Amino acid sequence: MIPDAHLMIVDDDERIRTLLQKFLIRNGFLVSAARDAAHARRILSGLDFDMIIMDVMMPGESGIELTAHLRETRSTPILLLTAKGDTEDRIKGLEAGADDYLAKPFEPKELLLRINAILRRAPAPEPEKKIPKVLHLGPVRYDIDRGEMWQGNDLVRLTATESHLMRIFSAAPGEALTRTKLVEELGRDGGQAQERAVDVQITRLRRKIEADPKQPRYLQTVRGAGYMLAPE
């Protein structure tokens, strides 16, 4: 089970909705509940969930219809519940994008096993890449928040384009950026002339960063991929 996994139950039957909510809370989940698809949409407009458990047969928009709608923008795992257990309904639910399907009546333990199995299969969210506020480039340091470059106590003067390039590189340290990408980020029209202009700006920037601009250590050329800022 994902620690503190937040589930949403969508069911128009208040008795079932309450029983499921209490059962899942006892088993360590955070649980929110919606009485129909419209109510679920309002909750989902402001919250993300680790999984949605949804009844198929509801007044108004059905669980299958809501599943298909959610799949247009979300990859949240969905388990459908229904009183109809035949193959056709199962296929409709899976075709709409559901991850699993459980026919009523069911044993609560089976529901719990299925929830845990689906959560284990769900890809873990990638940890947010933390970028330091100051990048160290040998004796040179670049303050990302202020957009300033320093060498010791001396401020290194940057042109507007050099400053813009440093902001672009510092947002993706260790990542190769193509000349085409750099031209786009600089807000210029494409073309070989602009790409060559980027090469010139890189050469000038290296003179302010590198001990030996001809053998760059921090603002590297990545063959076939572009340029990369490689801070310490």
Rosetta blueprint (number, residue, H / E / L):
1 M L
2 I L
3 P L
4 D L
5 A L
6 H E
7 L E
8 M E
9 I E
10 V E
11 D L
12 D L
13 D L
14 E H
15 R H
16 I H
17 R H
18 T H
19 L H
20 L H
21 Q H
22 K H
23 F H
24 L H
25 I H
26 R H
27 N L
28 G L
29 F L
30 L E
31 V E
32 S E
33 A E
34 A E
35 R L
36 D L
37 A H
38 A H
39 H H
40 A H
41 R H
42 R H
43 I H
44 L H
45 S L
46 G L
47 L L
48 D L
49 F L
50 D L
51 M E
52 I E
53 I E
54 M E
55 D E
56 V L
57 M L
58 M L
59 P L
60 G L
61 E L
62 S L
63 G H
64 I H
65 E H
66 L H
67 T H
68 A H
69 H H
70 L H
71 R L
72 E L
73 T L
74 R L
75 S L
76 T L
77 P L
78 I E
79 L E
80 L E
81 L E
82 T E
83 A L
84 K L
85 G L
86 D L
87 T H
88 E H
89 D H
90 R H
91 I H
92 K H
93 G H
94 L H
95 E H
96 A H
97 G L
98 A L
99 D L
100 D E
101 Y E
102 L E
103 A E
104 K L
105 P L
106 F L
107 E L
108 P H
109 K H
110 E H
111 L H
112 L H
113 L H
114 R H
115 I H
116 N H
117 A H
118 I H
119 L H
120 R H
121 R H
122 A L
123 P L
124 A L
125 P L
126 E L
127 P L
128 E L
129 K L
130 K L
131 I L
132 P L
133 K L
134 V E
135 L E
136 H E
137 L E
138 G L
139 P L
140 V E
141 R E
142 Y E
143 D E
144 I L
145 D L
146 R L
147 G L
148 E E
149 M E
150 W E
151 Q E
152 G L
153 N L
154 D E
155 L E
156 V E
157 R L
158 L L
159 T L
160 A H
161 T H
162 E H
163 S H
164 H H
165 L H
166 M H
167 R H
168 I H
169 F H
170 S H
171 A L
172 A L
173 P L
174 G L
175 E L
176 A L
177 L E
178 T L
179 R H
180 T H
181 K H
182 L H
183 V H
184 E H
185 E H
186 L L
187 G L
188 R L
189 D L
190 G L
191 G L
192 Q H
193 A H
194 Q H
195 E H
196 R H
197 A H
198 V H
199 D H
200 V H
201 Q H
202 I H
203 T H
204 R H
205 L H
206 R H
207 R H
208 K H
209 I H
210 E L
211 A L
212 D L
213 P L
214 K L
215 Q L
216 P L
217 R L
218 Y L
219 L E
220 Q E
221 T E
222 V E
223 R L
224 G L
225 A L
226 G E
227 Y E
228 M E
229 L E
230 A L
231 P L
232 E L
